[in-house]
Amino acid sequence: MDAIEPVQIVSKFGAAGTAPAAAKEFAHSMRVLVIEDDAQTAAYMVKGLTESGHTVDHANNGRDGLFHATSGDYDVMVIDRMLPGLDGLAVIQAARAANVSTPILILSALSQVDERVAGLKAGADDYLTKPFAFSELLARLEVLTRRKAPMSVETRLAVGDLEMDLLSRSVKRAGKAIDLQPREFRLLEYLMRHAGQVVTRTMLLEGVWDYHFDPQTNVIDVHISRLRQKIDKEFPTPLLHTMRGAGYCLRAET
């Protein structure tokens, strides 16, 4: 795994001053939702988590964050205490009211005991104050996911004869190894997690590229074409289907 390129980080992140080094010892890939309005803080976390092998979605305000929290399938969430639109405590309370049981870590510059207590009472599972070290953030997220489901971590996805190993980050079809670039792997993972469903361009832009608008680019078409070449071209039955005017669907024909 390549080292993370240094990124200038303001002092609230701690003494290191650069983006965190990748962590290699975690046993499985986490799907993390980060709700953070500060661009530098968010970039710091997203870069570190992604380079550590995890999948990250990011929202920069409370309302969008709540939408993701209640509609996405996450292993853990990191929520800033003070957010525009809807503050962190309100997001947590609304998510818990909607029966979202995903572990939540509050990230906040508010370090007073009563603030920490308020966060935990709102439904958070842990509370980390700024400035923080990325290694501590990652360790806390690992603990939260182990606490949630120590024996039920999803490590493999399968659609027909297509298999994805989330631990080794490898893909095979009919036993033949398929080499994917990191973005292609994330795109295929998203499609496999939504197997049998029509996935729209908007869903892919938000779930794979973290765009919350259509940048009028053919990036999706290019990656879908490359992915189709790799997982379908040499096999008799296609798995990746284009649904005209709607999006894409990954399914095994029955």
FIKOLZA-1660 file (N, C-alpha, C; in steps of 0.1 Angstrom, whole numbers, plus 5000, padded with zeros to 4 digits):
% residues 254
   i   px   py   pz ch aa at
   1 5008 4988 5000  A  M  N
   1 5000 5000 5000  A  M CA
   1 5009 5012 5000  A  M  C
   2 5006 5022 4991  A  D  N
   2 5014 5034 4990  A  D CA
   2 5012 5042 5003  A  D  C
   3 5022 5050 5007  A  A  N
   3 5021 5059 5018  A  A CA
   3 5012 5071 5014  A  A  C
   4 5005 5076 5024  A  I  N
   4 4997 5088 5021  A  I CA
   4 5005 5100 5019  A  I  C
   5 5002 5108 5009  A  E  N
   5 5009 5120 5006  A  E CA
   5 5007 5130 5017  A  E  C
   6 5017 5137 5022  A  P  N
   6 5015 5147 5033  A  P CA
   6 5005 5157 5029  A  P  C
   7 4996 5161 5038  A  V  N
   7 4986 5171 5036  A  V CA
   7 4988 5181 5048  A  V  C
   8 4988 5194 5045  A  Q  N
   8 4989 5204 5055  A  Q CA
   8 4976 5204 5063  A  Q  C
   9 4978 5202 5076  A  I  N
   9 4967 5201 5086  A  I CA
   9 4969 5212 5096  A  I  C
  10 4958 5219 5099  A  V  N
  10 4958 5230 5110  A  V CA
  10 4959 5223 5123  A  V  C
  11 4963 5231 5133  A  S  N
  11 4967 5226 5146  A  S CA
  11 4956 5219 5154  A  S  C
  12 4943 5220 5150  A  K  N
  12 4933 5213 5158  A  K CA
  12 4933 5198 5156  A  K  C
  13 4941 5193 5146  A  F  N
  13 4942 5179 5144  A  F CA
  13 4953 5173 5153  A  F  C
  14 4960 5181 5160  A  G  N
  14 4971 5175 5168  A  G CA
  14 4985 5179 5164  A  G  C
  15 4995 5173 5169  A  A  N
  15 5008 5177 5167  A  A CA
  15 5014 5172 5154  A  A  C
  16 5008 5162 5148  A  A  N
  16 5015 5155 5137  A  A CA
  16 5016 5165 5125  A  A  C
  17 5006 5172 5122  A  G  N
  17 5007 5182 5111  A  G CA
  17 5005 5177 5097  A  G  C
  18 5004 5164 5096  A  T  N
  18 5002 5158 5082  A  T CA
  18 4991 5148 5083  A  T  C
  19 4986 5144 5072  A  A  N
  19 4976 5133 5072  A  A CA
  19 4982 5120 5078  A  A  C
  20 4974 5112 5083  A  P  N
  20 4978 5100 5091  A  P CA
  20 4984 5089 5081  A  P  C
  21 4993 5081 5087  A  A  N
  21 4998 5070 5079  A  A CA
  21 4988 5059 5079  A  A  C
  22 4988 5051 5068  A  A  N
  22 4978 5041 5067  A  A CA
  22 4980 5030 5078  A  A  C
  23 4969 5025 5083  A  A  N
  23 4969 5015 5093  A  A CA
  23 4966 5002 5086  A  A  C
  24 4974 4991 5089  A  K  N
  24 4973 4979 5081  A  K CA
  24 4968 4967 5090  A  K  C
  25 4967 4970 5103  A  E  N
  25 4964 4958 5112  A  E CA
  25 4949 4955 5114  A  E  C
  26 4940 4964 5109  A  F  N
  26 4926 4961 5112  A  F CA
  26 4921 4949 5104  A  F  C
  27 4913 4941 5110  A  A  N
  27 4909 4928 5104  A  A CA
  27 4899 4929 5092  A  A  C
  28 4892 4940 5091  A  H  N
  28 4882 4940 5080  A  H CA
  28 4880 4954 5076  A  H  C
  29 4874 4956 5064  A  S  N
  29 4871 4969 5058  A  S CA
  29 4858 4974 5064  A  S  C
  30 4859 4986 5070  A  M  N
  30 4847 4993 5075  A  M CA
  30 4841 5002 5065  A  M  C
  31 4828 5004 5066  A  R  N
  31 4821 5014 5058  A  R CA
  31 4817 5025 5068  A  R  C
  32 4823 5036 5066  A  V  N
  32 4822 5047 5076  A  V CA
  32 4815 5059 5070  A  V  C
  33 4806 5065 5078  A  L  N
  33 4799 5078 5074  A  L CA
  33 4805 5089 5083  A  L  C
  34 4811 5099 5076  A  V  N
  34 4817 5110 5083  A  V CA
  34 4808 5122 5081  A  V  C
  35 4802 5128 5091  A  I  N
  35 4794 5140 5090  A  I CA
  35 4802 5151 5097  A  I  C
  36 4808 5160 5089  A  E  N
  36 4818 5170 5094  A  E CA
  36 4817 5182 5084  A  E  C
  37 4815 5194 5089  A  D  N
  37 4814 5205 5080  A  D CA
  37 4827 5212 5077  A  D  C
  38 4837 5210 5086  A  D  N
  38 4850 5216 5083  A  D CA
  38 4857 5208 5073  A  D  C
  39 4861 5215 5062  A  A  N
  39 4866 5208 5050  A  A CA
  39 4880 5202 5053  A  A  C
  40 4888 5208 5061  A  Q  N
  40 4901 5203 5064  A  Q CA
  40 4900 5190 5073  A  Q  C
  41 4892 5191 5083  A  T  N
  41 4890 5180 5092  A  T CA
  41 4884 5168 5084  A  T  C
  42 4875 5171 5076  A  A  N
  42 4868 5160 5068  A  A CA
  42 4879 5154 5059  A  A  C
  43 4886 5162 5052  A  A  N
  43 4896 5157 5042  A  A CA
  43 4907 5148 5050  A  A  C
  44 4911 5152 5062  A  Y  N
  44 4920 5145 5070  A  Y CA
  44 4915 5131 5073  A  Y  C
  45 4902 5130 5078  A  M  N
  45 4896 5118 5081  A  M CA
  45 4894 5109 5069  A  M  C
  46 4888 5115 5059  A  V  N
  46 4885 5107 5047  A  V CA
  46 4897 5101 5041  A  V  C
  47 4908 5109 5040  A  K  N
  47 4920 5104 5034  A  K CA
  47 4926 5093 5042  A  K  C
  48 4927 5095 5055  A  G  N
  48 4933 5085 5064  A  G CA
  48 4925 5072 5064  A  G  C
  49 4912 5073 5065  A  L  N
  49 4904 5061 5065  A  L CA
  49 4904 5053 5051  A  L  C
  50 4904 5061 5040  A  T  N
  50 4904 5055 5027  A  T CA
  50 4918 5048 5025  A  T  C
  51 4928 5054 5029  A  E  N
  51 4942 5048 5027  A  E CA
  51 4944 5037 5037  A  E  C
  52 4936 5036 5047  A  S  N
  52 4936 5024 5056  A  S CA
  52 4928 5013 5052  A  S  C
  53 4922 5014 5040  A  G  N
  53 4914 5003 5034  A  G CA
  53 4899 5004 5036  A  G  C
  54 4894 5015 5042  A  H  N
  54 4880 5016 5045  A  H CA
  54 4872 5024 5034  A  H  C
  55 4859 5022 5034  A  T  N
  55 4851 5029 5025  A  T CA
  55 4844 5041 5033  A  T  C
  56 4845 5053 5027  A  V  N
  56 4840 5064 5035  A  V CA
  56 4830 5072 5026  A  V  C
  57 4819 5076 5032  A  D  N
  57 4809 5086 5027  A  D CA
  57 4810 5098 5036  A  D  C
  58 4809 5110 5030  A  H  N
  58 4810 5122 5037  A  H CA
  58 4798 5132 5034  A  H  C
  59 4793 5137 5045  A  A  N
  59 4783 5148 5044  A  A CA
  59 4788 5160 5052  A  A  C
  60 4785 5172 5046  A  N  N
  60 4791 5184 5053  A  N CA
  60 4780 5192 5060  A  N  C
  61 4769 5186 5062  A  N  N
  61 4758 5193 5070  A  N CA
  61 4749 5183 5077  A  N  C
  62 4742 5187 5087  A  G  N
  62 4734 5178 5095  A  G CA
  62 4723 5172 5087  A  G  C
  63 4716 5179 5078  A  R  N
  63 4705 5173 5071  A  R CA
  63 4709 5163 5061  A  R  C
  64 4719 5165 5054  A  D  N
  64 4724 5155 5044  A  D CA
  64 4730 5143 5052  A  D  C
  65 4736 5146 5063  A  G  N
  65 4742 5135 5072  A  G CA
  65 4731 5126 5077  A  G  C
  66 4720 5132 5081  A  L  N
  66 4709 5124 5086  A  L CA
  66 4703 5115 5075  A  L  C
  67 4702 5121 5063  A  F  N
  67 4697 5113 5052  A  F CA
  67 4706 5101 5049  A  F  C
  68 4719 5103 5049  A  H  N
  68 4728 5091 5047  A  H CA
  68 4727 5082 5059  A  H  C
  69 4726 5087 5071  A  A  N
  69 4726 5078 5083  A  A CA
  69 4714 5069 5083  A  A  C
  70 4703 5074 5078  A  T  N
  70 4690 5066 5079  A  T CA
  70 4688 5058 5066  A  T  C
  71 4696 5060 5056  A  S  N
  71 4694 5053 5043  A  S CA
  71 4706 5044 5039  A  S  C
  72 4717 5046 5045  A  G  N
  72 4729 5038 5042  A  G CA
  72 4731 5027 5051  A  G  C
  73 4740 5018 5047  A  D  N
  73 4744 5006 5055  A  D CA
  73 4758 5008 5060  A  D  C
  74 4760 5014 5072  A  Y  N
  74 4773 5017 5077  A  Y CA
  74 4777 5009 5089  A  Y  C
  75 4790 5007 5090  A  D  N
  75 4795 5000 5102  A  D CA
  75 4797 5009 5114  A  D  C
  76 4800 5021 5111  A  V  N
  76 4802 5031 5121  A  V CA
  76 4800 5045 5116  A  V  C
  77 4797 5055 5124  A  M  N
  77 4795 5069 5120  A  M CA
  77 4804 5078 5129  A  M  C
  78 4809 5088 5123  A  V  N
  78 4816 5099 5130  A  V CA
  78 4808 5112 5127  A  V  C
  79 4803 5118 5138  A  I  N
  79 4795 5129 5137  A  I CA
  79 4800 5141 5145  A  I  C
  80 4802 5152 5138  A  D  N
  80 4807 5164 5145  A  D CA
  80 4796 5170 5154  A  D  C
  81 4799 5175 5165  A  R  N
  81 4789 5180 5175  A  R CA
  81 4782 5193 5169  A  R  C
  82 4789 5202 5163  A  M  N
  82 4783 5214 5158  A  M CA
  82 4783 5214 5143  A  M  C
  83 4771 5213 5137  A  L  N
  83 4769 5212 5123  A  L CA
  83 4759 5222 5118  A  L  C
  84 4760 5227 5106  A  P  N
  84 4750 5236 5100  A  P CA
  84 4738 5228 5096  A  P  C
  85 4726 5234 5096  A  G  N
  85 4714 5227 5092  A  G CA
  85 4707 5220 5103  A  G  C
  86 4714 5211 5109  A  L  N
  86 4709 5203 5120  A  L CA
  86 4722 5199 5129  A  L  C
  87 4722 5202 5142  A  D  N
  87 4734 5200 5149  A  D CA
  87 4736 5185 5152  A  D  C
  88 4748 5181 5156  A  G  N
  88 4751 5167 5158  A  G CA
  88 4742 5159 5167  A  G  C
  89 4738 5165 5178  A  L  N
  89 4730 5158 5188  A  L CA
  89 4716 5156 5182  A  L  C
  90 4711 5165 5174  A  A  N
  90 4698 5163 5167  A  A CA
  90 4699 5152 5157  A  A  C
  91 4710 5152 5150  A  V  N
  91 4712 5141 5140  A  V CA
  91 4711 5127 5147  A  V  C
  92 4719 5126 5158  A  I  N
  92 4719 5114 5165  A  I CA
  92 4706 5110 5171  A  I  C
  93 4699 5119 5177  A  Q  N
  93 4686 5116 5182  A  Q CA
  93 4676 5112 5172  A  Q  C
  94 4676 5119 5160  A  A  N
  94 4667 5115 5149  A  A CA
  94 4671 5101 5144  A  A  C
  95 4684 5098 5143  A  A  N
  95 4688 5085 5138  A  A CA
  95 4684 5074 5147  A  A  C
  96 4685 5076 5160  A  R  N
  96 4681 5066 5170  A  R CA
  96 4666 5064 5170  A  R  C
  97 4659 5075 5168  A  A  N
  97 4644 5075 5167  A  A CA
  97 4640 5067 5155  A  A  C
  98 4648 5066 5145  A  A  N
  98 4645 5059 5133  A  A CA
  98 4650 5044 5133  A  A  C
  99 4654 5040 5146  A  N  N
  99 4659 5027 5148  A  N CA
  99 4672 5024 5141  A  N  C
 100 4681 5034 5139  A  V  N
 100 4694 5032 5134  A  V CA
 100 4703 5028 5146  A  V  C
 101 4709 5016 5145  A  S  N
 101 4717 5011 5157  A  S CA
 101 4732 5012 5154  A  S  C
 102 4736 5018 5143  A  T  N
 102 4750 5019 5139  A  T CA
 102 4757 5026 5150  A  T  C
 103 4769 5021 5154  A  P  N
 103 4777 5028 5164  A  P CA
 103 4781 5042 5160  A  P  C
 104 4780 5052 5169  A  I  N
 104 4783 5066 5166  A  I CA
 104 4794 5071 5175  A  I  C
 105 4804 5078 5169  A  L  N
 105 4814 5085 5176  A  L CA
 105 4812 5100 5174  A  L  C
 106 4811 5107 5185  A  I  N
 106 4810 5122 5183  A  I CA
 106 4824 5128 5183  A  I  C
 107 4826 5137 5174  A  L  N
 107 4838 5144 5173  A  L CA
 107 4835 5159 5176  A  L  C
 108 4842 5165 5186  A  S  N
 108 4838 5178 5190  A  S CA
 108 4850 5186 5197  A  S  C
 109 4849 5199 5195  A  A  N
 109 4859 5208 5202  A  A CA
 109 4854 5210 5216  A  A  C
 110 4841 5207 5219  A  L  N
 110 4836 5209 5232  A  L CA
 110 4840 5198 5241  A  L  C
 111 4849 5200 5250  A  S  N
 111 4855 5190 5258  A  S CA
 111 4850 5189 5273  A  S  C
 112 4841 5198 5277  A  Q  N
 112 4836 5198 5290  A  Q CA
 112 4828 5185 5293  A  Q  C
 113 4828 5181 5306  A  V  N
 113 4822 5169 5310  A  V CA
 113 4807 5169 5306  A  V  C
 114 4800 5180 5309  A  D  N
 114 4786 5180 5306  A  D CA
 114 4783 5179 5291  A  D  C
 115 4792 5184 5283  A  E  N
 115 4790 5182 5268  A  E CA
 115 4792 5168 5264  A  E  C
 116 4801 5161 5270  A  R  N
 116 4804 5147 5267  A  R CA
 116 4792 5138 5272  A  R  C
 117 4787 5142 5284  A  V  N
 117 4775 5135 5289  A  V CA
 117 4763 5137 5280  A  V  C
 118 4761 5149 5276  A  A  N
 118 4750 5152 5267  A  A CA
 118 4751 5144 5254  A  A  C
 119 4762 5143 5249  A  G  N
 119 4764 5135 5236  A  G CA
 119 4761 5120 5238  A  G  C
 120 4766 5115 5249  A  L  N
 120 4763 5100 5252  A  L CA
 120 4748 5098 5255  A  L  C
 121 4742 5107 5262  A  K  N
 121 4728 5106 5265  A  K CA
 121 4719 5107 5252  A  K  C
 122 4724 5115 5242  A  A  N
 122 4717 5116 5229  A  A CA
 122 4717 5103 5221  A  A  C
 123 4726 5094 5225  A  G  N
 123 4726 5082 5217  A  G CA
 123 4740 5078 5211  A  G  C
 124 4750 5086 5214  A  A  N
 124 4763 5083 5209  A  A CA
 124 4769 5072 5217  A  A  C
 125 4779 5065 5211  A  D  N
 125 4786 5054 5218  A  D CA
 125 4799 5058 5223  A  D  C
 126 4805 5069 5217  A  D  N
 126 4818 5073 5222  A  D CA
 126 4819 5088 5218  A  D  C
 127 4829 5094 5224  A  Y  N
 127 4831 5109 5223  A  Y CA
 127 4846 5112 5222  A  Y  C
 128 4850 5118 5212  A  L  N
 128 4864 5122 5210  A  L CA
 128 4866 5137 5208  A  L  C
 129 4874 5143 5215  A  T  N
 129 4876 5158 5214  A  T CA
 129 4887 5162 5205  A  T  C
 130 4885 5173 5199  A  K  N
 130 4896 5180 5191  A  K CA
 130 4905 5188 5200  A  K  C
 131 4918 5188 5197  A  P  N
 131 4925 5181 5186  A  P CA
 131 4926 5166 5189  A  P  C
 132 4928 5158 5179  A  F  N
 132 4928 5144 5180  A  F CA
 132 4939 5138 5171  A  F  C
 133 4944 5126 5175  A  A  N
 133 4953 5119 5167  A  A CA
 133 4945 5109 5158  A  A  C
 134 4949 5108 5146  A  F  N
 134 4942 5098 5137  A  F CA
 134 4942 5084 5142  A  F  C
 135 4954 5080 5148  A  S  N
 135 4955 5067 5153  A  S CA
 135 4945 5064 5164  A  S  C
 136 4942 5074 5172  A  E  N
 136 4932 5072 5183  A  E CA
 136 4918 5071 5177  A  E  C
 137 4915 5080 5167  A  L  N
 137 4902 5079 5160  A  L CA
 137 4900 5065 5154  A  L  C
 138 4910 5060 5147  A  L  N
 138 4909 5047 5141  A  L CA
 138 4907 5036 5151  A  L  C
 139 4914 5037 5162  A  A  N
 139 4913 5026 5172  A  A CA
 139 4899 5026 5178  A  A  C
 140 4894 5038 5181  A  R  N
 140 4881 5039 5187  A  R CA
 140 4870 5033 5177  A  R  C
 141 4871 5036 5164  A  L  N
 141 4862 5031 5154  A  L CA
 141 4863 5016 5154  A  L  C
 142 4875 5010 5154  A  E  N
 142 4877 4996 5154  A  E CA
 142 4870 4989 5166  A  E  C
 143 4871 4996 5178  A  V  N
 143 4865 4990 5190  A  V CA
 143 4850 4990 5189  A  V  C
 144 4844 5001 5183  A  L  N
 144 4830 5003 5182  A  L CA
 144 4824 4992 5173  A  L  C
 145 4831 4989 5162  A  T  N
 145 4826 4979 5152  A  T CA
 145 4827 4965 5158  A  T  C
 146 4838 4963 5165  A  R  N
 146 4839 4949 5172  A  R CA
 146 4828 4948 5182  A  R  C
 147 4825 4958 5189  A  R  N
 147 4815 4958 5200  A  R CA
 147 4802 4955 5194  A  R  C
 148 4799 4960 5182  A  K  N
 148 4786 4959 5176  A  K CA
 148 4783 4944 5172  A  K  C
 149 4793 4939 5165  A  A  N
 149 4791 4925 5159  A  A CA
 149 4804 4918 5158  A  A  C
 150 4809 4913 5169  A  P  N
 150 4822 4906 5169  A  P CA
 150 4823 4893 5161  A  P  C
 151 4811 4887 5159  A  M  N
 151 4811 4875 5151  A  M CA
 151 4804 4875 5138  A  M  C
 152 4799 4887 5134  A  S  N
 152 4791 4888 5122  A  S CA
 152 4796 4898 5112  A  S  C
 153 4809 4900 5111  A  V  N
 153 4815 4909 5102  A  V CA
 153 4814 4904 5088  A  V  C
 154 4809 4911 5079  A  E  N
 154 4807 4907 5065  A  E CA
 154 4821 4908 5058  A  E  C
 155 4826 4897 5053  A  T  N
 155 4839 4897 5047  A  T CA
 155 4839 4893 5032  A  T  C
 156 4827 4888 5027  A  R  N
 156 4826 4884 5013  A  R CA
 156 4813 4888 5008  A  R  C
 157 4813 4892 4995  A  L  N
 157 4801 4895 4987  A  L CA
 157 4801 4886 4975  A  L  C
 158 4789 4882 4971  A  A  N
 158 4788 4873 4959  A  A CA
 158 4776 4876 4951  A  A  C
 159 4777 4876 4938  A  V  N
 159 4766 4877 4929  A  V CA
 159 4768 4867 4918  A  V  C
 160 4760 4857 4918  A  G  N
 160 4763 4846 4908  A  G CA
 160 4777 4840 4911  A  G  C
 161 4785 4839 4901  A  D  N
 161 4798 4833 4902  A  D CA
 161 4809 4844 4904  A  D  C
 162 4804 4857 4907  A  L  N
 162 4813 4868 4910  A  L CA
 162 4815 4869 4925  A  L  C
 163 4827 4869 4930  A  E  N
 163 4830 4869 4944  A  E CA
 163 4840 4880 4947  A  E  C
 164 4837 4887 4958  A  M  N
 164 4846 4898 4963  A  M CA
 164 4850 4895 4978  A  M  C
 165 4863 4895 4980  A  D  N
 165 4868 4893 4994  A  D CA
 165 4872 4906 4999  A  D  C
 166 4865 4911 5010  A  L  N
 166 4867 4924 5015  A  L CA
 166 4879 4925 5024  A  L  C
 167 4884 4913 5028  A  L  N
 167 4896 4913 5036  A  L CA
 167 4909 4914 5028  A  L  C
 168 4910 4906 5017  A  S  N
 168 4921 4907 5008  A  S CA
 168 4919 4917 4997  A  S  C
 169 4907 4922 4996  A  R  N
 169 4903 4932 4986  A  R CA
 169 4907 4926 4972  A  R  C
 170 4902 4914 4970  A  S  N
 170 4903 4907 4958  A  S CA
 170 4890 4903 4952  A  S  C
 171 4890 4901 4938  A  V  N
 171 4878 4897 4931  A  V CA
 171 4880 4886 4922  A  V  C
 172 4871 4876 4922  A  K  N
 172 4872 4865 4913  A  K CA
 172 4858 4863 4906  A  K  C
 173 4859 4858 4894  A  R  N
 173 4847 4853 4887  A  R CA
 173 4849 4839 4881  A  R  C
 174 4841 4830 4885  A  A  N
 174 4843 4816 4881  A  A CA
 174 4857 4811 4885  A  A  C
 175 4862 4816 4896  A  G  N
 175 4875 4812 4901  A  G CA
 175 4887 4819 4895  A  G  C
 176 4884 4828 4885  A  K  N
 176 4895 4835 4878  A  K CA
 176 4897 4849 4885  A  K  C
 177 4909 4852 4888  A  A  N
 177 4912 4865 4895  A  A CA
 177 4910 4877 4885  A  A  C
 178 4904 4887 4891  A  I  N
 178 4901 4899 4883  A  I CA
 178 4908 4911 4889  A  I  C
 179 4917 4918 4882  A  D  N
 179 4925 4929 4888  A  D CA
 179 4917 4942 4886  A  D  C
 180 4914 4948 4897  A  L  N
 180 4907 4961 4897  A  L CA
 180 4915 4972 4903  A  L  C
 181 4913 4984 4898  A  Q  N
 181 4919 4996 4904  A  Q CA
 181 4910 5000 4916  A  Q  C
 182 4916 5007 4925  A  P  N
 182 4908 5011 4938  A  P CA
 182 4894 5016 4935  A  P  C
 183 4893 5025 4925  A  R  N
 183 4879 5031 4923  A  R CA
 183 4870 5021 4917  A  R  C
 184 4876 5012 4908  A  E  N
 184 4868 5001 4902  A  E CA
 184 4863 4992 4913  A  E  C
 185 4872 4989 4923  A  F  N
 185 4868 4980 4934  A  F CA
 185 4857 4986 4942  A  F  C
 186 4858 4999 4945  A  R  N
 186 4847 5006 4952  A  R CA
 186 4834 5006 4945  A  R  C
 187 4835 5008 4932  A  L  N
 187 4823 5008 4923  A  L CA
 187 4816 4995 4923  A  L  C
 188 4824 4984 4921  A  L  N
 188 4819 4971 4921  A  L CA
 188 4813 4967 4935  A  L  C
 189 4820 4971 4946  A  E  N
 189 4815 4968 4959  A  E CA
 189 4801 4975 4961  A  E  C
 190 4800 4987 4956  A  Y  N
 190 4787 4994 4958  A  Y CA
 190 4776 4986 4950  A  Y  C
 191 4779 4982 4938  A  L  N
 191 4770 4975 4929  A  L CA
 191 4766 4962 4936  A  L  C
 192 4776 4955 4941  A  M  N
 192 4773 4942 4947  A  M CA
 192 4765 4943 4960  A  M  C
 193 4767 4954 4968  A  R  N
 193 4759 4956 4980  A  R CA
 193 4745 4960 4976  A  R  C
 194 4743 4964 4964  A  H  N
 194 4729 4967 4959  A  H CA
 194 4725 4958 4948  A  H  C
 195 4730 4946 4948  A  A  N
 195 4727 4936 4938  A  A CA
 195 4712 4934 4936  A  A  C
 196 4708 4934 4923  A  G  N
 196 4694 4932 4920  A  G CA
 196 4686 4945 4920  A  G  C
 197 4692 4956 4924  A  Q  N
 197 4685 4969 4925  A  Q CA
 197 4690 4977 4913  A  Q  C
 198 4682 4986 4909  A  V  N
 198 4686 4996 4899  A  V CA
 198 4693 5007 4906  A  V  C
 199 4706 5009 4903  A  V  N
 199 4714 5020 4909  A  V CA
 199 4715 5031 4899  A  V  C
 200 4711 5043 4904  A  T  N
 200 4711 5055 4895  A  T CA
 200 4724 5062 4895  A  T  C
 201 4726 5071 4885  A  R  N
 201 4738 5079 4885  A  R CA
 201 4740 5087 4897  A  R  C
 202 4730 5092 4903  A  T  N
 202 4731 5100 4915  A  T CA
 202 4736 5092 4926  A  T  C
 203 4730 5080 4928  A  M  N
 203 4735 5071 4938  A  M CA
 203 4750 5067 4937  A  M  C
 204 4754 5065 4924  A  L  N
 204 4768 5062 4922  A  L CA
 204 4777 5074 4925  A  L  C
 205 4773 5086 4921  A  L  N
 205 4780 5098 4923  A  L CA
 205 4782 5101 4938  A  L  C
 206 4772 5099 4946  A  E  N
 206 4772 5101 4960  A  E CA
 206 4779 5090 4967  A  E  C
 207 4777 5077 4963  A  G  N
 207 4782 5066 4970  A  G CA
 207 4796 5062 4967  A  G  C
 208 4801 5065 4955  A  V  N
 208 4814 5061 4951  A  V CA
 208 4823 5073 4949  A  V  C
 209 4818 5084 4944  A  W  N
 209 4826 5096 4941  A  W CA
 209 4824 5107 4951  A  W  C
 210 4814 5106 4960  A  D  N
 210 4812 5116 4970  A  D CA
 210 4808 5129 4964  A  D  C
 211 4802 5129 4952  A  Y  N
 211 4797 5141 4946  A  Y CA
 211 4782 5142 4950  A  Y  C
 212 4778 5154 4954  A  H  N
 212 4764 5156 4958  A  H CA
 212 4757 5164 4947  A  H  C
 213 4762 5164 4935  A  F  N
 213 4756 5171 4924  A  F CA
 213 4762 5164 4912  A  F  C
 214 4756 5165 4900  A  D  N
 214 4761 5159 4888  A  D CA
 214 4771 5169 4881  A  D  C
 215 4784 5166 4881  A  P  N
 215 4794 5175 4876  A  P CA
 215 4794 5175 4861  A  P  C
 216 4784 5168 4854  A  Q  N
 216 4783 5168 4839  A  Q CA
 216 4796 5162 4834  A  Q  C
 217 4800 5150 4839  A  T  N
 217 4812 5143 4835  A  T CA
 217 4808 5129 4831  A  T  C
 218 4816 5123 4822  A  N  N
 218 4814 5109 4818  A  N CA
 218 4821 5099 4827  A  N  C
 219 4826 5103 4838  A  V  N
 219 4834 5095 4847  A  V CA
 219 4827 5082 4850  A  V  C
 220 4814 5082 4852  A  I  N
 220 4806 5070 4855  A  I CA
 220 4806 5060 4843  A  I  C
 221 4803 5066 4831  A  D  N
 221 4803 5058 4819  A  D CA
 221 4816 5051 4817  A  D  C
 222 4827 5059 4819  A  V  N
 222 4841 5053 4816  A  V CA
 222 4843 5042 4826  A  V  C
 223 4841 5044 4839  A  H  N
 223 4843 5033 4849  A  H CA
 223 4834 5021 4847  A  H  C
 224 4822 5023 4844  A  I  N
 224 4813 5012 4841  A  I CA
 224 4817 5004 4829  A  I  C
 225 4822 5011 4819  A  S  N
 225 4827 5004 4807  A  S CA
 225 4839 4996 4810  A  S  C
 226 4848 5001 4818  A  R  N
 226 4860 4994 4822  A  R CA
 226 4857 4982 4831  A  R  C
 227 4848 4984 4840  A  L  N
 227 4844 4973 4849  A  L CA
 227 4837 4962 4841  A  L  C
 228 4828 4966 4832  A  R  N
 228 4821 4956 4824  A  R CA
 228 4831 4947 4816  A  R  C
 229 4842 4954 4810  A  Q  N
 229 4852 4947 4803  A  Q CA
 229 4859 4936 4811  A  Q  C
 230 4861 4940 4824  A  K  N
 230 4868 4931 4833  A  K CA
 230 4859 4919 4839  A  K  C
 231 4847 4922 4842  A  I  N
 231 4839 4912 4849  A  I CA
 231 4829 4904 4839  A  I  C
 232 4827 4909 4827  A  D  N
 232 4818 4903 4818  A  D CA
 232 4823 4898 4805  A  D  C
 233 4834 4905 4800  A  K  N
 233 4838 4903 4786  A  K CA
 233 4841 4888 4783  A  K  C
 234 4849 4882 4792  A  E  N
 234 4854 4868 4789  A  E CA
 234 4844 4858 4795  A  E  C
 235 4832 4861 4799  A  F  N
 235 4823 4852 4804  A  F CA
 235 4810 4851 4796  A  F  C
 236 4804 4840 4796  A  P  N
 236 4792 4838 4787  A  P CA
 236 4780 4846 4792  A  P  C
 237 4778 4848 4804  A  T  N
 237 4766 4854 4809  A  T CA
 237 4770 4868 4816  A  T  C
 238 4764 4879 4810  A  P  N
 238 4767 4892 4816  A  P CA
 238 4760 4894 4830  A  P  C
 239 4767 4901 4838  A  L  N
 239 4762 4904 4852  A  L CA
 239 4758 4919 4853  A  L  C
 240 4765 4928 4846  A  L  N
 240 4763 4942 4847  A  L CA
 240 4754 4947 4836  A  L  C
 241 4742 4952 4839  A  H  N
 241 4732 4956 4829  A  H CA
 241 4730 4971 4830  A  H  C
 242 4728 4977 4818  A  T  N
 242 4724 4991 4817  A  T CA
 242 4709 4991 4816  A  T  C
 243 4703 4999 4825  A  M  N
 243 4689 5001 4825  A  M CA
 243 4686 5014 4819  A  M  C
 244 4682 5015 4806  A  R  N
 244 4681 5027 4799  A  R CA
 244 4672 5037 4806  A  R  C
 245 4678 5049 4807  A  G  N
 245 4670 5060 4814  A  G CA
 245 4669 5059 4829  A  G  C
 246 4675 5048 4835  A  A  N
 246 4674 5046 4849  A  A CA
 246 4687 5045 4856  A  A  C
 247 4696 5037 4851  A  G  N
 247 4709 5035 4857  A  G CA
 247 4715 5021 4854  A  G  C
 248 4720 5014 4864  A  Y  N
 248 4727 5001 4862  A  Y CA
 248 4722 4991 4872  A  Y  C
 249 4723 4979 4869  A  C  N
 249 4719 4968 4878  A  C CA
 249 4729 4956 4877  A  C  C
 250 4734 4952 4888  A  L  N
 250 4743 4940 4888  A  L CA
 250 4734 4928 4893  A  L  C
 251 4732 4919 4885  A  R  N
 251 4724 4907 4888  A  R CA
 251 4728 4895 4881  A  R  C
 252 4726 4883 4887  A  A  N
 252 4729 4871 4880  A  A CA
 252 4716 4866 4874  A  A  C
 253 4716 4862 4862  A  E  N
 253 4704 4858 4855  A  E CA
 253 4700 4844 4861  A  E  C
 254 4687 4842 4863  A  T  N
 254 4682 4830 4868  A  T CA
 254 4675 4822 4858  A  T  C
% end
